[in-house]
Amino acid sequence: MAGVGAMAVMVAPQAQAGPASDAPSLVSAAGAATRLPAGAVPGHWTVDRQVPAPTLPQGAPATKAATVPQTPGTVDSDITLEVRDVRYAGQVCGTGRVDMVTGPGPMTLTLTQSRAIASTWSASVTIPAWKVSTQVGFSVTDTATRTEAGAYTVPAGKFGYLEAYPLYDLFYYDIYSRAVTDHWVGNGSAQHPVGYCYNHWSN
């Protein structure tokens, strides 16, 4: 299928609801680290990345304490705020299933739907979305259209399941205020859809 990246086999668990931070980062056959939903069965996952990987520095969330007194969720002024130090935290599989197909073996289950997947973002203080978008390199309030390309061959005598979840690039960033001599006031994260994660199994 034109425009769809190659799939990389994962060693990872079957999807369960839960935060991605509960699962370890795993490495695909293509060498890309991918964090999967918590609660897994090894060997049930494939990952289809459809865009080039970012070249930003790798990094984790900030562990600083705010140096400017703040009421939670507020800031001195939107005008004084700046987003800086954007860091790439790798690929993560979303926990919200977007598609599923089932059927008895022997047969091959496929998912080929195109759909718009929304970017997401959050911040520890109130800041305009456009300031985050400018620094992370994509619109945090927009969507990206990605085409599913999942397939799973169900063995004879079994009943198979194939699920699709969004694949995101995860970024962290820091927020500074110029109102009090350029102090750190908070941080945030943003996710951009770059493909799909597929979970398959049979019973």
TORKOL-4160 file (C-alpha; in steps of 0.2 Angstrom, whole numbers, padded with zeros to 4 digits, m for minus):
203
<pt num="1" X="0000" Y="0000" Z="0000"/>
<pt num="2" X="0007" Y="0017" Z="m0005"/>
<pt num="3" X="0013" Y="0028" Z="0009"/>
<pt num="4" X="0012" Y="0015" Z="0023"/>
<pt num="5" X="0028" Y="0012" Z="0032"/>
<pt num="6" X="0035" Y="m0006" Z="0035"/>
<pt num="7" X="0029" Y="m0015" Z="0050"/>
<pt num="8" X="0041" Y="m0020" Z="0064"/>
<pt num="9" X="0037" Y="m0036" Z="0075"/>
<pt num="10" X="0036" Y="m0031" Z="0094"/>
<pt num="11" X="0039" Y="m0042" Z="0109"/>
<pt num="12" X="0025" Y="m0035" Z="0120"/>
<pt num="13" X="0009" Y="m0038" Z="0130"/>
<pt num="14" X="m0009" Y="m0039" Z="0124"/>
<pt num="15" X="m0018" Y="m0022" Z="0127"/>
<pt num="16" X="m0027" Y="m0018" Z="0143"/>
<pt num="17" X="m0034" Y="m0001" Z="0149"/>
<pt num="18" X="m0021" Y="0009" Z="0158"/>
<pt num="19" X="m0008" Y="0022" Z="0157"/>
<pt num="20" X="0007" Y="0019" Z="0145"/>
<pt num="21" X="0019" Y="0024" Z="0159"/>
<pt num="22" X="0015" Y="0007" Z="0168"/>
<pt num="23" X="0023" Y="m0003" Z="0154"/>
<pt num="24" X="0042" Y="m0004" Z="0150"/>
<pt num="25" X="0049" Y="0003" Z="0134"/>
<pt num="26" X="0052" Y="m0011" Z="0122"/>
<pt num="27" X="0063" Y="m0012" Z="0106"/>
<pt num="28" X="0056" Y="m0017" Z="0089"/>
<pt num="29" X="0065" Y="m0027" Z="0076"/>
<pt num="30" X="0068" Y="m0010" Z="0067"/>
<pt num="31" X="0077" Y="m0004" Z="0083"/>
<pt num="32" X="0064" Y="0009" Z="0088"/>
<pt num="33" X="0059" Y="0010" Z="0106"/>
<pt num="34" X="0040" Y="0009" Z="0109"/>
<pt num="35" X="0030" Y="0010" Z="0125"/>
<pt num="36" X="0015" Y="m0001" Z="0125"/>
<pt num="37" X="m0001" Y="m0001" Z="0135"/>
<pt num="38" X="0000" Y="m0010" Z="0152"/>
<pt num="39" X="m0004" Y="m0028" Z="0155"/>
<pt num="40" X="0003" Y="m0038" Z="0141"/>
<pt num="41" X="0006" Y="m0055" Z="0133"/>
<pt num="42" X="0022" Y="m0056" Z="0124"/>
<pt num="43" X="0022" Y="m0058" Z="0105"/>
<pt num="44" X="0005" Y="m0051" Z="0101"/>
<pt num="45" X="0010" Y="m0033" Z="0095"/>
<pt num="46" X="0016" Y="m0025" Z="0078"/>
<pt num="47" X="0020" Y="m0007" Z="0076"/>
<pt num="48" X="0017" Y="0002" Z="0059"/>
<pt num="49" X="0026" Y="0019" Z="0059"/>
<pt num="50" X="0021" Y="0030" Z="0044"/>
<pt num="51" X="0032" Y="0045" Z="0046"/>
<pt num="52" X="0051" Y="0048" Z="0049"/>
<pt num="53" X="0057" Y="0049" Z="0067"/>
<pt num="54" X="0060" Y="0066" Z="0075"/>
<pt num="55" X="0078" Y="0072" Z="0077"/>
<pt num="56" X="0076" Y="0081" Z="0094"/>
<pt num="57" X="0086" Y="0076" Z="0109"/>
<pt num="58" X="0080" Y="0062" Z="0120"/>
<pt num="59" X="0073" Y="0067" Z="0137"/>
<pt num="60" X="0062" Y="0063" Z="0152"/>
<pt num="61" X="0050" Y="0075" Z="0161"/>
<pt num="62" X="0057" Y="0088" Z="0171"/>
<pt num="63" X="0059" Y="0085" Z="0190"/>
<pt num="64" X="0062" Y="0104" Z="0195"/>
<pt num="65" X="0052" Y="0113" Z="0208"/>
<pt num="66" X="0043" Y="0129" Z="0201"/>
<pt num="67" X="0054" Y="0144" Z="0206"/>
<pt num="68" X="0039" Y="0157" Z="0204"/>
<pt num="69" X="0024" Y="0155" Z="0216"/>
<pt num="70" X="0009" Y="0149" Z="0207"/>
<pt num="71" X="m0009" Y="0145" Z="0210"/>
<pt num="72" X="m0011" Y="0128" Z="0202"/>
<pt num="73" X="m0016" Y="0130" Z="0184"/>
<pt num="74" X="m0013" Y="0148" Z="0183"/>
<pt num="75" X="0002" Y="0159" Z="0177"/>
<pt num="76" X="0007" Y="0177" Z="0179"/>
<pt num="77" X="0003" Y="0182" Z="0161"/>
<pt num="78" X="0002" Y="0173" Z="0145"/>
<pt num="79" X="0013" Y="0186" Z="0137"/>
<pt num="80" X="0027" Y="0181" Z="0148"/>
<pt num="81" X="0027" Y="0163" Z="0145"/>
<pt num="82" X="0039" Y="0153" Z="0134"/>
<pt num="83" X="0040" Y="0135" Z="0129"/>
<pt num="84" X="0058" Y="0128" Z="0129"/>
<pt num="85" X="0068" Y="0113" Z="0130"/>
<pt num="86" X="0057" Y="0101" Z="0119"/>
<pt num="87" X="0063" Y="0083" Z="0121"/>
<pt num="88" X="0058" Y="0067" Z="0112"/>
<pt num="89" X="0053" Y="0053" Z="0123"/>
<pt num="90" X="0050" Y="0040" Z="0110"/>
<pt num="91" X="0035" Y="0031" Z="0103"/>
<pt num="92" X="0020" Y="0026" Z="0113"/>
<pt num="93" X="0005" Y="0015" Z="0109"/>
<pt num="94" X="m0012" Y="0024" Z="0114"/>
<pt num="95" X="m0024" Y="0015" Z="0126"/>
<pt num="96" X="m0039" Y="0019" Z="0116"/>
<pt num="97" X="m0044" Y="0006" Z="0103"/>
<pt num="98" X="m0049" Y="0014" Z="0086"/>
<pt num="99" X="m0053" Y="m0002" Z="0076"/>
<pt num="100" X="m0056" Y="m0021" Z="0078"/>
<pt num="101" X="m0060" Y="m0036" Z="0067"/>
<pt num="102" X="m0063" Y="m0054" Z="0072"/>
<pt num="103" X="m0066" Y="m0071" Z="0063"/>
<pt num="104" X="m0063" Y="m0090" Z="0064"/>
<pt num="105" X="m0048" Y="m0098" Z="0056"/>
<pt num="106" X="m0041" Y="m0102" Z="0044"/>
<pt num="107" X="m0042" Y="m0084" Z="0038"/>
<pt num="108" X="m0032" Y="m0068" Z="0037"/>
<pt num="109" X="m0039" Y="m0053" Z="0047"/>
<pt num="110" X="m0035" Y="m0036" Z="0040"/>
<pt num="111" X="m0038" Y="m0018" Z="0045"/>
<pt num="112" X="m0036" Y="m0005" Z="0031"/>
<pt num="113" X="m0047" Y="0010" Z="0037"/>
<pt num="114" X="m0040" Y="0028" Z="0035"/>
<pt num="115" X="m0045" Y="0039" Z="0049"/>
<pt num="116" X="m0040" Y="0056" Z="0057"/>
<pt num="117" X="m0031" Y="0054" Z="0074"/>
<pt num="118" X="m0030" Y="0069" Z="0085"/>
<pt num="119" X="m0014" Y="0076" Z="0093"/>
<pt num="120" X="m0015" Y="0078" Z="0112"/>
<pt num="121" X="m0006" Y="0089" Z="0125"/>
<pt num="122" X="m0006" Y="0094" Z="0143"/>
<pt num="123" X="0003" Y="0107" Z="0154"/>
<pt num="124" X="0005" Y="0110" Z="0172"/>
<pt num="125" X="0001" Y="0129" Z="0170"/>
<pt num="126" X="m0011" Y="0138" Z="0158"/>
<pt num="127" X="m0003" Y="0142" Z="0142"/>
<pt num="128" X="m0010" Y="0145" Z="0124"/>
<pt num="129" X="m0009" Y="0130" Z="0113"/>
<pt num="130" X="m0001" Y="0139" Z="0099"/>
<pt num="131" X="0015" Y="0142" Z="0110"/>
<pt num="132" X="0016" Y="0124" Z="0112"/>
<pt num="133" X="0013" Y="0120" Z="0094"/>
<pt num="134" X="0027" Y="0132" Z="0088"/>
<pt num="135" X="0040" Y="0123" Z="0098"/>
<pt num="136" X="0035" Y="0105" Z="0096"/>
<pt num="137" X="0034" Y="0106" Z="0077"/>
<pt num="138" X="0016" Y="0101" Z="0075"/>
<pt num="139" X="m0002" Y="0108" Z="0079"/>
<pt num="140" X="m0006" Y="0100" Z="0096"/>
<pt num="141" X="m0025" Y="0104" Z="0092"/>
<pt num="142" X="m0025" Y="0096" Z="0075"/>
<pt num="143" X="m0027" Y="0079" Z="0068"/>
<pt num="144" X="m0017" Y="0068" Z="0056"/>
<pt num="145" X="m0025" Y="0056" Z="0044"/>
<pt num="146" X="m0016" Y="0038" Z="0045"/>
<pt num="147" X="m0021" Y="0022" Z="0036"/>
<pt num="148" X="m0022" Y="0006" Z="0045"/>
<pt num="149" X="m0012" Y="m0008" Z="0037"/>
<pt num="150" X="m0014" Y="m0022" Z="0050"/>
<pt num="151" X="m0015" Y="m0041" Z="0046"/>
<pt num="152" X="m0016" Y="m0057" Z="0057"/>
<pt num="153" X="m0018" Y="m0075" Z="0050"/>
<pt num="154" X="m0029" Y="m0085" Z="0062"/>
<pt num="155" X="m0024" Y="m0103" Z="0063"/>
<pt num="156" X="m0037" Y="m0117" Z="0059"/>
<pt num="157" X="m0048" Y="m0121" Z="0073"/>
<pt num="158" X="m0046" Y="m0104" Z="0082"/>
<pt num="159" X="m0055" Y="m0088" Z="0083"/>
<pt num="160" X="m0045" Y="m0073" Z="0080"/>
<pt num="161" X="m0044" Y="m0055" Z="0085"/>
<pt num="162" X="m0035" Y="m0040" Z="0078"/>
<pt num="163" X="m0036" Y="m0023" Z="0086"/>
<pt num="164" X="m0029" Y="m0006" Z="0081"/>
<pt num="165" X="m0022" Y="0008" Z="0092"/>
<pt num="166" X="m0014" Y="0025" Z="0088"/>
<pt num="167" X="0005" Y="0026" Z="0088"/>
<pt num="168" X="0011" Y="0043" Z="0095"/>
<pt num="169" X="0027" Y="0052" Z="0096"/>
<pt num="170" X="0029" Y="0058" Z="0114"/>
<pt num="171" X="0037" Y="0075" Z="0118"/>
<pt num="172" X="0041" Y="0084" Z="0134"/>
<pt num="173" X="0044" Y="0102" Z="0136"/>
<pt num="174" X="0047" Y="0115" Z="0150"/>
<pt num="175" X="0038" Y="0132" Z="0153"/>
<pt num="176" X="0047" Y="0148" Z="0158"/>
<pt num="177" X="0041" Y="0165" Z="0163"/>
<pt num="178" X="0051" Y="0181" Z="0159"/>
<pt num="179" X="0041" Y="0191" Z="0172"/>
<pt num="180" X="0052" Y="0186" Z="0186"/>
<pt num="181" X="0070" Y="0185" Z="0178"/>
<pt num="182" X="0067" Y="0171" Z="0167"/>
<pt num="183" X="0061" Y="0157" Z="0179"/>
<pt num="184" X="0055" Y="0139" Z="0176"/>
<pt num="185" X="0036" Y="0138" Z="0181"/>
<pt num="186" X="0030" Y="0122" Z="0174"/>
<pt num="187" X="0031" Y="0108" Z="0161"/>
<pt num="188" X="0020" Y="0098" Z="0149"/>
<pt num="189" X="0019" Y="0085" Z="0136"/>
<pt num="190" X="0012" Y="0082" Z="0119"/>
<pt num="191" X="0008" Y="0067" Z="0108"/>
<pt num="192" X="0008" Y="0067" Z="0089"/>
<pt num="193" X="0000" Y="0052" Z="0079"/>
<pt num="194" X="0012" Y="0044" Z="0068"/>
<pt num="195" X="0004" Y="0027" Z="0064"/>
<pt num="196" X="m0004" Y="0012" Z="0072"/>
<pt num="197" X="0000" Y="m0002" Z="0085"/>
<pt num="198" X="m0009" Y="m0018" Z="0081"/>
<pt num="199" X="m0013" Y="m0031" Z="0095"/>
<pt num="200" X="m0018" Y="m0049" Z="0089"/>
<pt num="201" X="m0022" Y="m0065" Z="0097"/>
<pt num="202" X="m0033" Y="m0081" Z="0095"/>
<pt num="203" X="m0042" Y="m0093" Z="0106"/>
